[in-house]
């Protein structure tokens, strides 16, 4: 090794050593969390407000994006015109943190929803209201999917169908506060056959 190489090597090593902490810090920066309650369009309604909009605008449409299993056991808003799940329960996957079965994306969501909206003749500027269980993880991302296709008035129901949870008392953790079902709005366990989602074959 030449004399010049012996001079360059320590300098290179010192640069690597002194820069190492900053490199380590960059690699350990927490990944920025996406707020799934927020949509790109920034349009939100409570369940009561959504009901009022549906009553006042005959062209407005309510879309339920919950899994069919949820609907079967918790009920269905009678005003719903379209049901396409944004995610589906996968009984082959277990979510240890949630202590329940995991959800997986409905890979046909865009195609199925657009097809149903086209069948109903829903315009790109119509009021479309997306509703999931509680407005915390699915209705806003589902609204974003429609925004991609040029729909400009896509709302997310901020308290969803089941609402938020009790914070204290014997029913702590149970979804009994606000939401469509707890606000006295019309709902049923019966799902109209023409509205109910069917998996693609």
C-alpha positions in Angstrom: 0.0 0.0 0.0 1.4 3.4 -1.0 2.0 6.3 1.5 -0.9 8.2 -0.1 -3.2 5.2 0.6 -2.2 5.1 4.2 -3.1 8.8 4.6 -6.5 8.4 2.9 -7.6 5.3 4.8 -7.7 6.9 8.3 -9.6 9.9 6.9 -12.1 7.7 5.2 -12.6 5.6 8.4 -13.0 8.7 10.6 -15.6 10.1 8.2 -17.5 6.8 8.4 -17.2 6.7 12.2 -18.4 10.3 12.7 -21.2 10.0 10.2 -22.4 6.6 11.6 -24.7 8.0 14.3 -26.5 10.2 11.9 -27.0 7.3 9.5 -28.3 5.2 12.4 -30.7 8.0 13.4 -32.0 8.2 9.9 -32.7 4.5 9.7 -34.5 4.5 13.1 -36.8 7.4 12.4 -40.4 6.3 13.0 -42.4 5.8 9.9 -45.0 8.6 9.6 -48.4 7.2 10.6 -51.2 7.8 8.1 -54.4 9.2 9.8 -57.0 6.8 8.3 -59.8 9.0 9.7 -58.9 11.8 7.2 -59.6 11.8 3.5 -58.0 13.7 0.7 -61.3 15.6 0.0 -61.7 16.5 3.7 -65.5 15.9 3.7 -67.0 14.5 6.9 -70.4 14.0 8.4 -71.8 12.6 11.6 -74.4 9.8 11.1 -77.2 12.3 11.9 -75.8 14.8 9.4 -75.5 12.0 6.8 -79.2 11.1 7.3 -80.2 14.7 6.9 -78.2 15.0 3.6 -79.9 11.8 2.3 -83.3 13.2 3.3 -82.7 16.6 1.6 -80.9 15.3 -1.5 -82.7 12.5 -3.4 -79.6 12.0 -5.5 -77.3 11.4 -2.5 -76.2 7.8 -2.0 -75.1 5.9 1.1 -72.4 3.3 0.6 -71.6 0.7 3.3 -68.0 -0.5 3.1 -68.1 -3.0 6.1 -67.5 -6.7 5.9 -70.6 -8.8 5.4 -70.0 -10.6 8.8 -70.2 -7.2 10.6 -73.4 -6.4 8.9 -75.0 -9.8 9.7 -74.5 -9.4 13.4 -74.7 -5.6 14.0 -77.2 -4.4 11.4 -77.6 -2.3 8.3 -78.7 1.3 7.6 -82.0 1.1 5.7 -80.9 4.1 3.6 -78.0 2.1 2.1 -78.0 1.8 -1.7 -74.6 0.2 -2.2 -72.7 -2.4 -0.2 -69.1 -3.1 -1.2 -66.6 -4.1 1.5 -63.4 -2.2 1.6 -61.8 -5.1 3.6 -62.8 -8.7 4.3 -62.4 -10.9 7.3 -59.8 -13.6 6.6 -60.4 -16.5 9.0 -57.1 -18.0 8.0 -55.2 -15.1 9.5 -55.0 -14.3 13.2 -54.3 -10.7 14.5 -52.5 -11.2 17.8 -52.8 -7.6 18.8 -56.5 -7.4 18.2 -57.1 -10.9 19.5 -59.3 -11.5 16.5 -59.2 -12.6 12.8 -57.3 -10.3 10.5 -58.7 -8.2 7.7 -57.4 -8.2 4.2 -58.1 -5.7 1.4 -60.9 -6.4 -1.0 -58.8 -6.5 -4.2 -61.9 -5.8 -6.3 -63.2 -2.9 -4.3 -62.6 -0.2 -7.0 -64.1 -2.3 -9.8 -67.1 -3.4 -7.8 -68.0 0.0 -6.4 -67.6 1.8 -9.8 -69.8 -0.9 -11.4 -72.6 -0.4 -8.8 -72.4 3.4 -9.0 -72.6 3.2 -12.8 -75.6 0.9 -12.7 -77.4 3.4 -10.4 -76.4 6.3 -12.7 -74.5 8.2 -9.9 -72.9 11.4 -11.3 -69.3 12.3 -10.5 -70.6 15.4 -8.6 -73.3 13.6 -6.6 -73.1 13.4 -2.8 -71.7 10.0 -2.0 -71.5 9.0 1.7 -69.1 6.2 2.8 -69.8 4.5 6.1 -67.9 1.8 8.0 -68.1 0.7 11.6 -66.8 3.7 13.4 -65.2 6.1 10.8 -61.7 5.2 12.1 -60.0 3.1 9.4 -62.1 2.4 6.3 -64.6 5.0 5.2 -62.1 7.8 4.6 -59.6 5.6 2.6 -62.6 4.3 0.7 -63.6 7.9 -0.1 -60.1 8.4 -1.4 -60.5 5.5 -3.8 -63.5 7.2 -5.4 -61.7 10.6 -5.5 -59.1 9.0 -7.7 -61.8 8.4 -10.3 -63.0 12.0 -10.3 -65.8 11.9 -7.8 -65.8 15.2 -6.0 -68.3 15.0 -3.1 -67.4 11.9 -1.3 -68.1 12.1 2.4 -66.9 9.9 5.3 -69.2 9.3 8.2 -67.0 10.2 11.2 -68.9 8.1 13.8 -69.8 5.2 11.4 -72.6 2.7 11.9 -71.8 1.5 15.4 -70.4 4.7 16.8 -67.7 5.2 19.5 -67.1 3.2 22.6 -68.2 3.8 26.2 -65.2 5.1 28.2 -66.4 4.0 31.7 -68.9 1.8 33.5 -70.0 -1.8 32.9 -70.2 -1.2 29.1 -66.7 0.2 28.8 -65.4 -0.6 25.3 -68.8 -1.3 23.8 -69.8 0.8 20.8 -72.9 2.5 22.3 -72.2 6.2 21.7 -73.4 8.0 18.6 -73.1 6.4 15.1 -76.0 5.4 12.9 -77.4 2.6 15.1 -77.2 4.6 18.4 -78.6 7.8 17.0 -82.1 6.5 16.5 -81.7 6.4 12.7 -83.6 3.7 10.7 -81.7 0.4 10.6 -82.4 -3.4 10.4 -80.8 -6.8 10.5 -82.4 -7.5 7.1 -80.4 -6.6 4.1 -82.1 -6.0 0.7 -81.0 -8.7 -1.7 -80.3 -6.2 -4.5 -78.0 -4.2 -2.2 -76.1 -7.0 -0.4 -72.6 -7.6 -1.7 -71.7 -10.9 -3.3 -68.1 -12.0 -3.8 -66.8 -12.3 -7.4 -66.5 -15.8 -8.7 
